[in-house]
Amino acid sequence: MKIDNSVGSVGGLPSGESRPRPGKSSSPSTAAPGEKVELSSLAGRMQEVEAALANVPVADSGRIAEIKQAMAEGRFQVDASKVADGLIESVKQMIASQARRA
C-alpha cells in the first residue's frame, strides 16, 4: 500500500510553507548591524541554573547498581503497598493538575 500526500492545500493556504507569526521575527539574523540585545538578570540566572543542572546526573548510577546486584542475588523485595501508594499519589497529582487547567 502506498501512502501519498493527497490532501494538498487547505483553505487556500500554500502547502509546505510556514507563515511567520505576528510579533515574532522569522529569522534572528535579520537585525541591523550595531543593534544590541540585553538579557534581564533573571534570564542570566536561568542560564546559570540550566548550566548547573546539565552536570547533574538524571539517575543515581550507584543506587541502580545496588538494585541490579540485589536482583541478581535474589534479595530484592518489592513492597506492593508502597508501589500502590505511589501509583495512587501520582494519579491524584495528575487529576489535580488537570482540574487546575480546566
Summary of the structure (lengths in Angstrom):
residues: 102
radius of gyration: 25.8
end to end distance: 42.0
largest distance: 67.4
contacts: 128
relative contact order: 0.04
helix: 51%
strand: 0%
